[in-house]
Amino acid sequence: MDEPLKKAFDFAADLAKQLITLATGIITITITFAKDFLPREATPDAKRWAMCAWCAFLISIVCGVWMLMALTGTLDQKPGKSYPISTRGSNVTIPAALQVLFFLAGLLLTIVFAMIAF
């Protein structure tokens, strides 16, 4: 495998790991400190927005793991089968796109929650 292709796989994996780390951190911090910034008398709408944000981040994490598994599967093919080795196959790009979309959705939902709750 040539060096640019190796770098492409490394960068794709690093991006997935970074988004997984950020989403996990946001979920952890917001749940840990929810009692501090989400008053008991918060409206049900505010709580729903927070729950939707957490779900979006969770789906983003799952899609990131899916993408890492797809990258691994692309590199480690069955003997006798020859598929093109690329980061641009639909087995990689679909979970990658979903991961980014759900991460951005989680951020947007978190912002909406903050605007409603405060």
C-alpha positions as CSV (number, residue, x, y, z in Angstrom):
1,M,0.0,0.0,0.0
2,D,1.4,3.4,-1.0
3,E,2.1,6.1,1.6
4,P,-0.7,8.5,0.6
5,L,-3.3,5.7,1.0
6,K,-1.8,4.8,4.4
7,K,-2.2,8.5,5.4
8,A,-5.8,8.6,4.2
9,F,-6.6,5.6,6.4
10,D,-4.8,7.1,9.4
11,F,-6.6,10.5,9.0
12,A,-10.0,8.9,8.5
13,A,-9.5,6.8,11.6
14,D,-8.2,9.8,13.6
15,L,-11.2,11.9,12.6
16,A,-13.6,9.1,13.7
17,K,-11.7,8.8,17.0
18,Q,-11.7,12.5,17.6
19,L,-15.5,12.8,17.1
20,I,-16.1,9.8,19.3
21,T,-14.0,11.4,22.0
22,L,-15.8,14.7,21.7
23,A,-19.2,13.2,21.7
24,T,-18.4,11.0,24.7
25,G,-17.0,14.0,26.6
26,I,-20.0,16.2,25.9
27,I,-22.4,13.4,27.1
28,T,-20.3,12.8,30.2
29,I,-19.9,16.4,31.1
30,T,-23.6,17.3,30.5
31,I,-24.9,14.3,32.4
32,T,-22.4,14.8,35.3
33,F,-23.3,18.4,35.7
34,A,-27.0,18.2,34.7
35,K,-28.1,18.9,38.2
36,D,-26.1,22.1,38.2
37,F,-27.4,23.6,35.0
38,L,-30.8,21.8,34.6
39,P,-33.0,23.0,37.5
40,R,-35.6,20.6,38.8
41,E,-38.3,23.0,37.7
42,A,-37.0,23.0,34.1
43,T,-39.7,22.6,31.5
44,P,-40.3,19.2,30.0
45,D,-39.4,20.8,26.6
46,A,-35.9,21.6,27.9
47,K,-35.4,18.1,29.2
48,R,-36.5,16.7,25.9
49,W,-34.0,18.8,24.0
50,A,-31.2,17.6,26.3
51,M,-32.3,13.9,25.8
52,C,-32.5,14.4,22.1
53,A,-29.0,15.9,22.1
54,W,-27.6,13.0,24.1
55,C,-29.3,10.5,21.7
56,A,-27.7,12.2,18.7
57,F,-24.3,12.1,20.3
58,L,-24.8,8.4,21.1
59,I,-25.8,7.6,17.5
60,S,-22.7,9.6,16.4
61,I,-20.5,7.4,18.6
62,V,-22.1,4.2,17.2
63,C,-21.5,5.4,13.6
64,G,-17.9,6.3,14.5
65,V,-17.3,2.8,15.7
66,W,-19.0,1.4,12.6
67,M,-16.7,3.5,10.5
68,L,-13.6,2.2,12.3
69,M,-14.8,-1.3,11.8
70,A,-15.4,-0.6,8.1
71,L,-11.8,0.8,7.7
72,T,-10.5,-2.4,9.4
73,G,-12.6,-4.6,7.1
74,T,-11.4,-2.7,4.1
75,L,-7.7,-3.2,5.0
76,D,-8.1,-6.9,6.1
77,Q,-9.9,-8.6,3.2
78,K,-10.6,-12.3,2.9
79,P,-8.0,-14.3,1.1
80,G,-8.9,-14.7,-2.6
81,K,-11.2,-11.7,-2.7
82,S,-9.8,-8.5,-4.1
83,Y,-11.8,-5.3,-3.5
84,P,-10.3,-1.9,-4.1
85,I,-8.6,-0.6,-0.9
86,S,-9.9,2.9,-0.5
87,T,-11.4,5.2,2.2
88,R,-14.0,6.2,-0.4
89,G,-16.0,3.1,-0.5
90,S,-19.6,3.3,0.6
91,N,-18.8,0.9,3.5
92,V,-16.7,3.8,5.0
93,T,-18.3,6.9,3.7
94,I,-21.9,6.1,4.8
95,P,-21.0,5.7,8.5
96,A,-18.6,8.6,8.3
97,A,-21.2,10.9,6.9
98,L,-23.8,9.7,9.5
99,Q,-21.2,10.2,12.3
100,V,-20.6,13.8,11.3
101,L,-24.3,14.6,10.7
102,F,-25.4,13.2,14.1
103,F,-22.5,15.0,15.9
104,L,-23.6,18.3,14.3
105,A,-27.2,17.5,15.2
106,G,-26.1,16.8,18.8
107,L,-24.3,20.2,18.9
108,L,-27.3,22.0,17.5
109,L,-29.7,20.3,19.9
110,T,-27.4,21.1,22.8
111,I,-27.5,24.8,21.8
112,V,-31.2,24.8,21.5
113,F,-31.5,23.1,24.9
114,A,-29.2,25.8,26.4
115,M,-31.3,28.6,24.9
116,I,-34.6,27.1,26.2
117,A,-33.3,26.1,29.6
118,F,-31.8,29.5,30.4
